Amino acid sequence: MNLKSIFASLAGAAALAISFAAFAPTAAHAQIEVDIDKGAVKPLPVAIPAFSGGGRGAEISQVISGNLERSGLFQPLNVANVADKLNDVNVQPRFPDWQATGAQALINGQVTVGADGVLRVDFRLWDTFSQQQLLGLQFTSTAENWRRVAHKISDAVYERLTGEKGYFDTRVVFVAESGGKLARVKKLAIMDQDGANPQYLTDGSYIVMTPRFSSTSQEITYMALRPTGSSIYLTNLETARTETIGKFPGMVFAPRFSPDGSKVAFSVEKGGNSDIYVMDLRSRQSTRITTDPAIDTSPSFSPDGSKIVFNSDRGGQAQIYVMNVDGSGVRRISYGGGRYTTPVWSPRGDFIAFTKQTGGQFHIGVMKPDGGDERLLTTSYLDEGPTWAPNGRVLMFSRESSNGNSRLWSVDITGRIQRPAAYTGAASDPAWSPLLD
Amino acid sequence: MNRRDDKTNFSPALVGSIGLHVLVVAAILIGPWKPSKPVIIGESVPVTIVTEGPTNVRPAIEAAEDQTAQTEEPTPEADPQPPAPVPAPVPTPAPAPPKTAPAPTPTPKPTPKPPTKPAKPEPDFFASLEKTLAKTPKATGKPVANAPKGPTRPETATQARPGAGAMTGLQAAAINGMKDEIQRRWNPNCEVEGGAAVQVKVSFKLATGGRIVGQVTAGEAERSGDPVVKAAADRAIRAVYQSAPFEGLPPDYYGQQLNLNFKARDACAAR
């Protein structure tokens, strides 16, 4: 092959390459599609520096931090050494300072107390990487209500960052226990959901059981057991007005409000047979809605008030049943092995929580209202009595150890986030309030 | 065959070798590696530079508003015996909040902020290409695949989809690098009901060096009335900003729209 033919070959190759280049597709005007199908699932790192405005500002940020951390969905970071001190809530943060901490969100605020004693709290929620303000709210209140302001800020942040309603501005009524096993004193008590402000509502001279919150007001109902018998009380927490719902032949127990607060369902035991009754609180008329000779108890209304879930041993051992509010259309929804008790309908209506005893262990579980998708969230020596947070995504329950000590615990609906409640005393029978007004 | 023939005739192997080298040079000069014209990009908005000022520099998604926390009444201890009604305490109304938030008090701090991530030197793409080509096995008569073998291949072939033409091995590797960076930072909302069912498509463009140009957007998801979808959009957008700049992408990716499909269902299932 001579040079001429070589150059001819090369020229041909170059022309071929040029023609390919002219027609070959390039990415210059393309849209590139990429699937992101893995992630780093972990609590969201958040920066919650002390709000400006002195000691109260630091206390408010601590309450917010505690709420978010206990939810299990957030990881408050130690940001004491961040250079940006955020002295003015109306000035944008220096984002690089906060990005360097790894925080994906920043909550800063400012507390002022006016000459009239009015507490004003401004806060901002920032996305540290997109550098956008996600929330900016201002609360005013009386100075002694600073914890509630912190809870309301926590709720707003929780909802904005997760999409779920918050549940921090709530309270829990429960049975505080003290004394030995043979002389156990059980007092009705109430606290903020974070364990703050615990107060006794009864003096322990009689046993209280199964307190339940109304879902529409700051009213509770509970069973009181005295040597003379049992009674069901209604107590308005704002007015402290307490009354009984009347006398019944036999023992009354397990009261629970209807969703609109106009009725109370409860059980009456007489001669070894327990049945469910519903009382209209305005007329005080009671209606017996189950008549089966078995034990029917633990009624709980669906959020629309049309159905009641309860447990019954009419099938041989305790299982969960659903019926219409007038007692018609009874159908069993649990079919697993073991005993199912204390069913509670979620305020969102999508799940029923329950206690399950099987294999020598107790569990808190959830299932769909048709009995499907049963999931056991906890396992221990003795877990029982679940109660829903108002967002329908977190449950509180009591856990008793083999030595007889009972504590309050919480678990989220996935079962992954399980931890002791903030109240560290011996306690049982928790009932979660609706969001405060 | 005489000496003259030896000087003027070339073996076919030598001719083939020269031809291949010429093709490589032609590919470098006129091939798809280099855009035929400068990529026009919009005004650069580096996310790592912060301009400080009043909070209304950027529009708030929800403007500051007043809200009054309700006064919580103390709960008197209930009477343990047949309880007698207790008169309700006189409620203490919370003071009326001011109509509007106070005027912002800007505290300008003119000092420019350093970028969040230290600027990395622009990668020398052509040097990288030449290095890669140098590693290419010599012609053996068998075709050489231009996509890398191994686990990334099917992934890029099916998931990273340039709109025109097949993706080269280098492009696929660069896209995978970007994908890894984002996946390390994306925190999907798995623990929230419905969070795993949300799929968000995030779009953005890159400037030279991999900086984000303009805004990262998630379309309707950003404005969704469903707070779970809205939160998912925020999380996807945040992961992109946190992962930028995206270095090492072929230059012809700059100025183009990149669409990332954040699939929470897959990510949550893979926990």
Boltz contact constraints between the chains, C-beta under 6 A:
constraints:
  - contact:
      token1: [A, 1]
      token2: [B, 9]
      max_distance: 6.0
  - contact:
      token1: [A, 1]
      token2: [B, 10]
      max_distance: 6.0
  - contact:
      token1: [A, 1]
      token2: [B, 15]
      max_distance: 6.0
  - contact:
      token1: [A, 2]
      token2: [B, 8]
      max_distance: 6.0
  - contact:
      token1: [A, 10]
      token2: [B, 22]
      max_distance: 6.0
  - contact:
      token1: [A, 13]
      token2: [B, 19]
      max_distance: 6.0
  - contact:
      token1: [A, 14]
      token2: [B, 26]
      max_distance: 6.0
  - contact:
      token1: [A, 17]
      token2: [B, 23]
      max_distance: 6.0
  - contact:
      token1: [A, 17]
      token2: [B, 26]
      max_distance: 6.0
  - contact:
      token1: [A, 21]
      token2: [B, 30]
      max_distance: 6.0
  - contact:
      token1: [A, 21]
      token2: [B, 31]
      max_distance: 6.0
  - contact:
      token1: [A, 24]
      token2: [B, 32]
      max_distance: 6.0
  - contact:
      token1: [A, 25]
      token2: [B, 164]
      max_distance: 6.0
  - contact:
      token1: [A, 25]
      token2: [B, 165]
      max_distance: 6.0
  - contact:
      token1: [A, 26]
      token2: [B, 32]
      max_distance: 6.0
  - contact:
      token1: [A, 27]
      token2: [B, 162]
      max_distance: 6.0
  - contact:
      token1: [A, 27]
      token2: [B, 252]
      max_distance: 6.0
  - contact:
      token1: [A, 28]
      token2: [B, 35]
      max_distance: 6.0
  - contact:
      token1: [A, 28]
      token2: [B, 252]
      max_distance: 6.0
  - contact:
      token1: [A, 30]
      token2: [B, 162]
      max_distance: 6.0
  - contact:
      token1: [A, 30]
      token2: [B, 163]
      max_distance: 6.0
  - contact:
      token1: [A, 30]
      token2: [B, 164]
      max_distance: 6.0
  - contact:
      token1: [A, 31]
      token2: [B, 163]
      max_distance: 6.0
  - contact:
      token1: [A, 31]
      token2: [B, 257]
      max_distance: 6.0
  - contact:
      token1: [A, 31]
      token2: [B, 259]
      max_distance: 6.0
  - contact:
      token1: [A, 32]
      token2: [B, 162]
      max_distance: 6.0
  - contact:
      token1: [A, 32]
      token2: [B, 258]
      max_distance: 6.0
  - contact:
      token1: [A, 33]
      token2: [B, 161]
      max_distance: 6.0
  - contact:
      token1: [A, 33]
      token2: [B, 259]
      max_distance: 6.0
  - contact:
      token1: [A, 34]
      token2: [B, 160]
      max_distance: 6.0
  - contact:
      token1: [A, 34]
      token2: [B, 175]
      max_distance: 6.0
  - contact:
      token1: [A, 34]
      token2: [B, 179]
      max_distance: 6.0
  - contact:
      token1: [A, 34]
      token2: [B, 260]
      max_distance: 6.0
  - contact:
      token1: [A, 35]
      token2: [B, 159]
      max_distance: 6.0
  - contact:
      token1: [A, 35]
      token2: [B, 261]
      max_distance: 6.0
  - contact:
      token1: [A, 35]
      token2: [B, 263]
      max_distance: 6.0
  - contact:
      token1: [A, 36]
      token2: [B, 182]
      max_distance: 6.0
  - contact:
      token1: [A, 36]
      token2: [B, 183]
      max_distance: 6.0
  - contact:
      token1: [A, 36]
      token2: [B, 260]
      max_distance: 6.0
  - contact:
      token1: [A, 36]
      token2: [B, 262]
      max_distance: 6.0
  - contact:
      token1: [A, 37]
      token2: [B, 263]
      max_distance: 6.0
  - contact:
      token1: [A, 37]
      token2: [B, 266]
      max_distance: 6.0
  - contact:
      token1: [A, 37]
      token2: [B, 267]
      max_distance: 6.0
  - contact:
      token1: [A, 38]
      token2: [B, 183]
      max_distance: 6.0
  - contact:
      token1: [A, 38]
      token2: [B, 267]
      max_distance: 6.0
  - contact:
      token1: [A, 38]
      token2: [B, 270]
      max_distance: 6.0
  - contact:
      token1: [A, 39]
      token2: [B, 186]
      max_distance: 6.0
  - contact:
      token1: [A, 39]
      token2: [B, 188]
      max_distance: 6.0
  - contact:
      token1: [A, 39]
      token2: [B, 267]
      max_distance: 6.0
  - contact:
      token1: [A, 40]
      token2: [B, 184]
      max_distance: 6.0
  - contact:
      token1: [A, 40]
      token2: [B, 187]
      max_distance: 6.0
  - contact:
      token1: [A, 41]
      token2: [B, 190]
      max_distance: 6.0
  - contact:
      token1: [A, 41]
      token2: [B, 271]
      max_distance: 6.0
  - contact:
      token1: [A, 44]
      token2: [B, 187]
      max_distance: 6.0
  - contact:
      token1: [A, 73]
      token2: [B, 191]
      max_distance: 6.0
  - contact:
      token1: [A, 88]
      token2: [B, 105]
      max_distance: 6.0
  - contact:
      token1: [A, 88]
      token2: [B, 107]
      max_distance: 6.0
  - contact:
      token1: [A, 90]
      token2: [B, 54]
      max_distance: 6.0
  - contact:
      token1: [A, 90]
      token2: [B, 55]
      max_distance: 6.0
  - contact:
      token1: [A, 90]
      token2: [B, 104]
      max_distance: 6.0
  - contact:
      token1: [A, 90]
      token2: [B, 105]
      max_distance: 6.0
  - contact:
      token1: [A, 91]
      token2: [B, 107]
      max_distance: 6.0
  - contact:
      token1: [A, 92]
      token2: [B, 52]
      max_distance: 6.0
  - contact:
      token1: [A, 92]
      token2: [B, 53]
      max_distance: 6.0
  - contact:
      token1: [A, 92]
      token2: [B, 55]
      max_distance: 6.0
  - contact:
      token1: [A, 95]
      token2: [B, 50]
      max_distance: 6.0
  - contact:
      token1: [A, 96]
      token2: [B, 113]
      max_distance: 6.0
  - contact:
      token1: [A, 96]
      token2: [B, 116]
      max_distance: 6.0
  - contact:
      token1: [A, 99]
      token2: [B, 116]
      max_distance: 6.0
  - contact:
      token1: [A, 104]
      token2: [B, 238]
      max_distance: 6.0
  - contact:
      token1: [A, 118]
      token2: [B, 95]
      max_distance: 6.0
  - contact:
      token1: [A, 127]
      token2: [B, 238]
      max_distance: 6.0
  - contact:
      token1: [A, 129]
      token2: [B, 238]
      max_distance: 6.0
  - contact:
      token1: [A, 129]
      token2: [B, 241]
      max_distance: 6.0
  - contact:
      token1: [A, 129]
      token2: [B, 242]
      max_distance: 6.0
  - contact:
      token1: [A, 130]
      token2: [B, 237]
      max_distance: 6.0
  - contact:
      token1: [A, 130]
      token2: [B, 238]
      max_distance: 6.0
  - contact:
      token1: [A, 130]
      token2: [B, 241]
      max_distance: 6.0
  - contact:
      token1: [A, 133]
      token2: [B, 55]
      max_distance: 6.0
  - contact:
      token1: [A, 133]
      token2: [B, 60]
      max_distance: 6.0
  - contact:
      token1: [A, 134]
      token2: [B, 61]
      max_distance: 6.0
  - contact:
      token1: [A, 135]
      token2: [B, 62]
      max_distance: 6.0
  - contact:
      token1: [A, 136]
      token2: [B, 60]
      max_distance: 6.0
  - contact:
      token1: [A, 136]
      token2: [B, 64]
      max_distance: 6.0
  - contact:
      token1: [A, 138]
      token2: [B, 64]
      max_distance: 6.0
  - contact:
      token1: [A, 138]
      token2: [B, 66]
      max_distance: 6.0
  - contact:
      token1: [A, 138]
      token2: [B, 101]
      max_distance: 6.0
  - contact:
      token1: [A, 139]
      token2: [B, 67]
      max_distance: 6.0
  - contact:
      token1: [A, 139]
      token2: [B, 69]
      max_distance: 6.0
  - contact:
      token1: [A, 140]
      token2: [B, 68]
      max_distance: 6.0
  - contact:
      token1: [A, 140]
      token2: [B, 97]
      max_distance: 6.0
  - contact:
      token1: [A, 141]
      token2: [B, 69]
      max_distance: 6.0
  - contact:
      token1: [A, 141]
      token2: [B, 94]
      max_distance: 6.0
  - contact:
      token1: [A, 142]
      token2: [B, 71]
      max_distance: 6.0
  - contact:
      token1: [A, 145]
      token2: [B, 69]
      max_distance: 6.0
  - contact:
      token1: [A, 145]
      token2: [B, 72]
      max_distance: 6.0
  - contact:
      token1: [A, 148]
      token2: [B, 69]
      max_distance: 6.0
  - contact:
      token1: [A, 148]
      token2: [B, 72]
      max_distance: 6.0
  - contact:
      token1: [A, 149]
      token2: [B, 69]
      max_distance: 6.0
  - contact:
      token1: [A, 152]
      token2: [B, 69]
      max_distance: 6.0
  - contact:
      token1: [A, 162]
      token2: [B, 192]
      max_distance: 6.0
  - contact:
      token1: [A, 162]
      token2: [B, 231]
      max_distance: 6.0
  - contact:
      token1: [A, 163]
      token2: [B, 192]
      max_distance: 6.0
  - contact:
      token1: [A, 163]
      token2: [B, 227]
      max_distance: 6.0
  - contact:
      token1: [A, 163]
      token2: [B, 228]
      max_distance: 6.0
  - contact:
      token1: [A, 163]
      token2: [B, 231]
      max_distance: 6.0
  - contact:
      token1: [A, 164]
      token2: [B, 192]
      max_distance: 6.0
  - contact:
      token1: [A, 199]
      token2: [B, 75]
      max_distance: 6.0
  - contact:
      token1: [A, 201]
      token2: [B, 78]
      max_distance: 6.0
  - contact:
      token1: [A, 202]
      token2: [B, 78]
      max_distance: 6.0
  - contact:
      token1: [A, 202]
      token2: [B, 80]
      max_distance: 6.0
  - contact:
      token1: [A, 203]
      token2: [B, 80]
      max_distance: 6.0
  - contact:
      token1: [A, 205]
      token2: [B, 80]
      max_distance: 6.0
  - contact:
      token1: [A, 235]
      token2: [B, 78]
      max_distance: 6.0
  - contact:
      token1: [A, 237]
      token2: [B, 75]
      max_distance: 6.0
  - contact:
      token1: [A, 238]
      token2: [B, 73]
      max_distance: 6.0
  - contact:
      token1: [A, 239]
      token2: [B, 88]
      max_distance: 6.0
  - contact:
      token1: [A, 240]
      token2: [B, 76]
      max_distance: 6.0
  - contact:
      token1: [A, 240]
      token2: [B, 86]
      max_distance: 6.0
  - contact:
      token1: [A, 241]
      token2: [B, 85]
      max_distance: 6.0
  - contact:
      token1: [A, 242]
      token2: [B, 78]
      max_distance: 6.0
  - contact:
      token1: [A, 242]
      token2: [B, 83]
      max_distance: 6.0
  - contact:
      token1: [A, 414]
      token2: [B, 191]
      max_distance: 6.0
  - contact:
      token1: [A, 437]
      token2: [B, 70]
      max_distance: 6.0
